[in-house]
Amino acid sequence: MSNLIVNTRDQQFVIFEQLDIENLLQSKRFKDFTKDDLLMIMNEAEKLAVNVIAPTLKEGDQVGAKFQNGKVTAPECFREPFKKFCEGGWLNPMEPPEVGGPGIPFSVGLSVLELFGAANFAFCMYPGLTHGAAGLIHSFGTEEQKNTIYCPEIYIQYMQIN
């Protein structure tokens, strides 16, 4: 797939040729991943970025977030893309399975985040800040809070994007 937001060939060159990530895939932590798996993940991220997130750029900037009656709402055009983002497991792609993520290598995760950020950085702030809040809960929250932070339904409810 070719796009106008990120040169994915450059990403692949860095990850597979310069960083030799296939060597990393031999480690215990990443043994369940293959090069084809990582390419598929990057390809699916590109599709989501180009076809779903990027089209929200103009309207999202024009409308912006609103604060009324003590409630913050995201632009309407973010609602469906955010649900797809959550359903696709993009909230925490680098987190290990113990906390609900697939645990992809950080370098691949950063290439995915580059695609999403290039498509619409404002959109990416919603899941990004929410993931940061989840990290705080994971480190300092109660057990009840920790048991709910990596549930996409909680993210969607928290973001008031139902």
N, C-alpha and C positions, 0 to 999 in steps of 0.2 A: 504494500500500500504506500502510495506517495502522498505527502501532505505539505502544507506551506507553513507549518508551525515549528516543527523540529526535524532536523535531519537525522532520521533514525538509522541511516547507514553509519553516520559518525558514532552514534551511540553504540551500535553493534561492534564497530571497529574497536572502540575503547574497551568495551566489556569483554569481548571474546579474543581480541588479538593483543591489545596492550596489557590488559589486566589478567589475561589467560584464566578466565573464570572457570573454565572446564577443570582446571587443576583444583580449584576450590570445591568443585562438586564431588571430589573424591573424599572430602572430609565427612566425618560422622554427622555433623549438623546439616549438611546439604546433600547427603547421599541419595535422597529420594527425588532429586531434581536432575534432569538431563538438559543438554543444550537446547533440544527441541522444546522442552517445557518452558524454558526461559524465553525463547523466541516467541512461543505462543502467548505467553503472558504479556510480553512487550507489544505484540501485534494486537491483542485484544484491548490493551490500554490505549493504543493509537486509535483504534476504531471508536472507542468511547470518547476520547478527547476530541477527535475531528467531527464525528457525526452527532454527538449528543451534547457535549459540554461547550464546544466552540460556538454553536448557534445561539447560546445564551448571552454572549459577550455584550452585544449592543443593548439589548433590552435590560439586562442586568445592571449595566452602567447607568442607563437612563432612569430606571426605577429606583434602584438601590434598596438598602434595608430600611425599614420603617420602625420607629419607636412610638407607639400610641398606647395610652392607658396602661403603662407599665409592661407592655408586651412588645417584643421585637419580632418582626416577621421578615422573612427573606423574600426577594422578588418571586413572583408567581412562576416565572419561567425556570426557576431553579428546582421546583418541586419534583417534577418527574426525573430530571437528570440526577438529582440527589438520591432518589429511590433506586435508580439503576446503579449508581455509584455504590450504594450500600449493598444491594443484592449481588453485585459482582465481586464483593469482598475487597474493595479498594480502600476501605477505611483504615486498615492496619496490615498492609501486605508484608511488612518486614517483621511483624511481631511473630513470635513462635506459636505453634499450635496450642500450647498450654493456656494461652490467653486469647485464643480465637483467631489468630492469623495464620496464614500459610507458611510464614517464615522464609520468604524469598531472600536471597542475598541482598545486602544493603545497596550495592552498586546497581543492581537491577531495579530495586525499589526507587532509587533516585532518578533513574531514567524514566520510570513511569510517572513520578511526580513532576518531572520536567515537562512531559507531555501535557499533563493536566493543567499545570501552571501556565504553560504557553497558550493553552486553549482559552482559559479564563481564570486569571489569578484570583479575582474576587470570589468566584465560586469556590475555589479551592480553600479559601480561608475558613469556610464553614466546617467542612470535615477536619481540616487541619487544626483549628482551635479546639474543636470538640475532642479530637484525639489527644491533644495536649492536656485538656481537662481530665480525660480518662487516665492519662499517665499520672497525674497528681493523685487521683483517687486510688490508683493501683499502689502508689507509694505510701499514701497517708490516710486512706479511707478506711471505713469499717469493713468487716467481712461481707456484710450485706451489700454495701456499695460495690465492693470488688467483684462480687458474683454477678453483677448486672452491667458493668461498664462496657463489655465488648459485645453486647447484643445489638445488632443493627436496628431493631425495633426501638430500643431505648434512644439511640442516636436520632432517629427520625422524629420520635416524640419530643425529645429535648430540643431539637431544632425547630419545632413547631412547623414542620413541612408536611403534615398529613394532608 
